[in-house]
């Protein structure tokens, strides 16, 4: 285990529920974490206490909808047929044993939780512990609430459909053809193969893994790839940072930051492996509202300093290798909470990633640390206790030595728990050495005897991860 690593693990066994795959995570407006698994919907509070939602009550509204829709004949869908054929007394047992396949999560305007399953899209009122059936498009890859409608985006098309409660009450109370309440944005053009929907004000942004970047406002639609051919057609995620920059990540490992001018976008910054991103595929993007963008790739969790990027035009990217989590699983979805944690879905477990600790630790990772200084085979602090010349002139990192205290050993290291075998060092005793030593993995410098005079000891460290960095010199 890496010492002081910022990752905590929550395996599915922790929740004492059936083995399941973690499909999605969502942080609600009350800072509670919701987890969508194959079989269960789980809520975790800030103190770590969790509860599993009671699944009883999901099938009833689903069944009521389809009974009304198919009152003129049976359904060919086995899920619908099974739900309709179950009598009320057998329904609780039926709900105990089925796999709902909770897939995507969201929150409605009234703070109810929205979720999709293979049975459709539902609303869950936590206070009443009651479910409402909103849409039959549960198997679509993404969905979003749009007033009294649901946007459902999938592999082949994106639909806007009225919520079922208004669907029946206002228009189609007795009809068997629910498709009369469903429409595309246009007859021949709408977002397809959507990985993510992001709502920003009155606009909805769509990341498509085959057709690039889309935006809708009301029932108007814009496909940016038809306007700008340089925009990737393989986009996996889209978001906005706290400075209203549009950011999207591609399947080939690039992250782009853009400014908006009306409905037009201006590409300002591009980040990829050449300037710090670790990984060849962007899987998810999470802006934390504190000036950092977290980008999950096939190899690592990348931390992009947006304030530094926007103020200097230069990239500053820290990363945490995926294999350092010791789970060997893809990191599929992520959300940030208000406490500085990143919650990540990794197939059969949740990872809690302390971003504040990671940033604090990695801000010092590339700095050399003087571990000790030996003077005449004794630790420096022991010698200096009895050194009458030290007195008031002594300062931290500065030694005033007697002429015979000239057998010196500097021991140094670097804060690097992740790949210490890759570190190499050079050092120089300024005022004596004419140049830095050769690169070496040795972590000590020996001067026997050290020359008379005023000198500074300096070190340089390099590895595959960090560029060479000169330490703050200690004087003696």
Buried (B, 14 or more C-beta within 10 A) or exposed (E): EEEEBBBEEBEBEEBEBEEBBBBBBBBBEEEBBBBBBBBBBBBBEEEEEBEBBEBBBBBBBBBBBBEBBBEEEEBEEEBBBBBBEBEEEEBEEBBEEBEBBBBBBBBBEEEBBBBBBEBBBBBBBBEEEEBBBBBBBBBBBBBBBBEEBBBBBBEEBBBBBBBBBBBBEEEBEEBBEBEEBBBBBEEEEBBBBBBBBBBBEEBBBBBBBEBBBBBBEEEEBBBBBEEEEEBBBBBBBBBBBEEEBBBBBBBEBBBBBBBBEEEEBEEBBBBBBEEBBBBBBBBBBBBBEEBBBBBBBBBBBBBBBBBBBBEEEEBBBBBBBBEBBEBEBEBBBBBBBEEBBBBBBBBBBBBBBBBEBBBEBBEEBBBBBBEEBBBBEEEBEEBBEEBEEBEEEEEEBEBBBEEEBBBBBBBBBBBBEBEEEEBBBBBBBEEBBEEBBEEEEBBBBEBEEBEEEEBBBBBBBBBEBBEEBBBEBBBB
